Amino acid sequence: MAITLVNPDGLPKPEVYRQLSIATGSKLVFLAGQVARDADGGKVGEGDLAAQVEQSYLNIATALAEVGGSFDDVAKLTVYVVDWTPDKMPLLGEGVTRAAAKLGIDPVKPITLLGVAALGEPDLLVEVEAVAVLD
């Protein structure tokens, strides 16, 4: 595998993400932010943060499969959530957990979570960017 996840000594050791990843592969993959749209561009989970997170993660896996990768190759995620407040954390976690169950993956990665005022379309609640490294 091209990615090794680490929580170094001297930093907090969160359960839901890792502080860093070490990438040893030779092909970098930068995915555009993935949102709650199906393959035909149809809306998924309107008004439902957990459903939109789940679909965003599934879309990342679909994109990586196209280039011979998988979610295991993800080195870093950036998650943008509209009107973020800490009380939304359980919904974010629920969406990640559902996607992980469907994909059979460990979703724990280095992650940056950002609250934003809006995304590109008014029905979107979350957008997830990924950087992956393939051998």
C-alpha positions as CSV (number, residue, x, y, z in Angstrom):
1,M,0.0,0.0,0.0
2,A,1.2,3.5,-0.8
3,I,-0.3,5.2,2.3
4,T,0.8,4.7,5.9
5,L,-1.3,6.6,8.5
6,V,0.3,7.9,11.7
7,N,-0.6,9.6,14.9
8,P,2.9,10.8,16.1
9,D,4.0,11.0,19.7
10,G,3.6,14.5,21.0
11,L,0.3,15.2,19.2
12,P,-3.2,14.3,20.2
13,K,-4.3,10.9,19.0
14,P,-7.9,11.3,17.7
15,E,-10.0,8.2,17.0
16,V,-11.8,9.7,14.0
17,Y,-8.8,10.8,11.9
18,R,-5.0,10.6,11.7
19,Q,-2.6,13.4,12.1
20,L,-0.5,12.5,9.0
21,S,-0.1,10.1,6.1
22,I,3.1,8.9,4.6
23,A,2.8,8.4,0.8
24,T,5.3,6.2,-1.0
25,G,3.5,5.7,-4.3
26,S,4.4,7.3,-7.6
27,K,1.0,8.5,-9.0
28,L,-0.8,11.4,-7.3
29,V,-4.5,11.7,-7.8
30,F,-6.3,15.0,-7.0
31,L,-10.0,14.7,-7.0
32,A,-12.4,17.6,-7.4
33,G,-14.7,18.1,-4.5
34,Q,-17.3,15.4,-4.5
35,V,-20.9,16.2,-3.7
36,A,-24.3,14.4,-3.2
37,R,-25.0,13.7,-6.9
38,D,-25.5,10.2,-8.4
39,A,-24.0,9.1,-11.7
40,D,-26.7,10.9,-13.7
41,G,-26.2,14.2,-11.7
42,G,-29.4,13.6,-9.7
43,K,-29.6,15.0,-6.2
44,V,-29.0,12.6,-3.3
45,G,-30.1,13.3,0.3
46,E,-31.6,16.7,-0.1
47,G,-31.6,18.3,3.4
48,D,-29.9,15.2,4.9
49,L,-26.2,15.8,5.9
50,A,-25.5,12.2,6.6
51,A,-26.8,11.0,3.3
52,Q,-24.8,13.7,1.5
53,V,-21.6,12.8,3.3
54,E,-22.2,9.1,2.4
55,Q,-22.8,9.9,-1.3
56,S,-19.7,12.1,-1.4
57,Y,-17.5,9.3,0.0
58,L,-19.0,6.8,-2.4
59,N,-18.3,9.2,-5.3
60,I,-14.6,9.4,-4.2
61,A,-14.4,5.6,-4.2
62,T,-16.0,5.5,-7.7
63,A,-13.6,8.0,-9.1
64,L,-10.6,6.2,-7.6
65,A,-11.7,2.9,-9.0
66,E,-11.7,4.4,-12.5
67,V,-8.0,5.0,-12.2
68,G,-7.1,1.7,-10.5
69,G,-7.3,2.9,-6.9
70,S,-9.5,2.6,-3.9
71,F,-10.4,4.6,-0.8
72,D,-7.4,2.9,0.9
73,D,-5.2,5.1,-1.4
74,V,-6.5,8.4,0.0
75,A,-3.8,10.4,1.7
76,K,-5.8,13.4,2.7
77,L,-9.4,14.6,2.8
78,T,-10.8,18.1,3.0
79,V,-14.5,18.3,4.0
80,Y,-16.5,21.5,3.6
81,V,-19.8,21.7,5.5
82,V,-22.3,24.5,5.1
83,D,-23.1,26.4,8.3
84,W,-20.9,24.0,10.4
85,T,-21.6,23.7,14.1
86,P,-20.3,21.0,16.4
87,D,-23.8,19.5,16.9
88,K,-23.5,18.3,13.2
89,M,-20.6,16.0,14.1
90,P,-22.9,12.9,14.7
91,L,-24.5,13.4,11.2
92,L,-21.1,13.7,9.6
93,G,-19.9,10.6,11.4
94,E,-23.1,8.7,10.5
95,G,-22.5,9.4,6.8
96,V,-18.9,8.4,7.0
97,T,-19.8,5.2,8.8
98,R,-22.5,4.2,6.3
99,A,-20.1,4.8,3.4
100,A,-17.4,2.8,5.1
101,A,-19.8,-0.1,5.6
102,K,-20.9,-0.1,2.0
103,L,-17.3,0.1,0.7
104,G,-15.8,-2.2,3.3
105,I,-13.1,0.3,4.2
106,D,-11.5,2.1,7.1
107,P,-12.4,5.7,6.5
108,V,-9.9,7.1,9.1
109,K,-7.6,9.5,7.2
110,P,-5.9,12.9,7.8
111,I,-8.8,15.3,7.4
112,T,-9.4,19.0,7.5
113,L,-13.0,20.1,8.3
114,L,-14.1,23.5,7.3
115,G,-17.3,25.4,7.9
116,V,-18.4,27.4,4.8
117,A,-21.3,29.8,4.1
118,A,-22.4,28.1,0.9
119,L,-21.3,25.6,-1.8
120,G,-21.8,25.8,-5.6
121,E,-25.5,24.8,-5.5
122,P,-28.0,25.8,-2.8
123,D,-29.1,22.2,-2.0
124,L,-25.6,21.0,-1.2
125,L,-24.6,20.7,2.5
126,V,-21.2,19.1,2.1
127,E,-18.3,18.7,-0.4
128,V,-15.4,16.4,0.1
129,E,-12.0,16.7,-1.7
130,A,-9.5,13.9,-1.7
131,V,-5.8,13.5,-2.6
132,A,-4.7,9.9,-3.2
133,V,-1.4,8.2,-4.0
134,L,-1.2,5.1,-6.1
135,D,1.8,2.8,-6.7
